[in-house]
């Protein structure tokens, strides 16, 4: 049995526990840290339920695929051209990931020429056959986002993430279709209402969602269904070790972000971390739950109380 606030819940009653947590933070505020805290518990409860049933989480949630397409994500604006080419080129040529993403919008979009040069460096590094994505993290204005996308139009960019602030739904709707790349956003969503507004505004070609921010796997699955209702695909934002199993249960999944920093940190903390092969993550369905276990080496990162 689990104690969630004033409610006692069976470990199998994950949606009930989730609802109790959401209701308990109503007066404190759902967005932000409260939603992330609910996510942490929700993810743990789904993992626990799967382990109690001795099932991989993908099977418990209802697997519709055995593997999840991924894209390599990094290419930070702080990288030198050499670092950018090495990371993105390594994913394509060594890891055989056929799609990669880089950051643009250096210094909040003020280094326009520099960013154009960086996109050209990336395209040269990955060759003509791999897909190239870019993420501005909301750095551009409406006009500059269109100008930039057209300036790199000959580089074959197929995905433009947060060309504007994801709060500017009218702007995202306005610039969609003014360049060839798909517009994507949604990583900051904390509830299904957020995503409903984004979909209804016609703001994106692909909806992103992050289970670690939107109150866990329970809400993430509902967001996937919402996206399907609007004829949209869902893309999982970061946290590839968290999303790999749930993503196998989403029929309208486009892909999952394989984020460089998370790949490094996950391996410091866990055993059973998945490696991409041929552009996909394939969960190990011989292991229960998420298939992860806390590594002995994680002990060095334990936070100990300061006794003064």
PyMOL commands that set and color helices and strands:
alter all, ss='L'
color gray80, all
select helices_A, chain A and resi 14-24+33-52+57-61+81-93+106-109+112-126+142-151+153-155+169-175+192-200+217-229+240-247+260-269+296-301
alter helices_A, ss='H'
color red, helices_A
select strands_A, chain A and resi 2-4+7-9+68-73+99-103+131-135+157-161+182-185+206-209+233-236+253-259+270-271+280-281+293-294
alter strands_A, ss='S'
color yellow, strands_A
deselect
rebuild
show_as cartoon
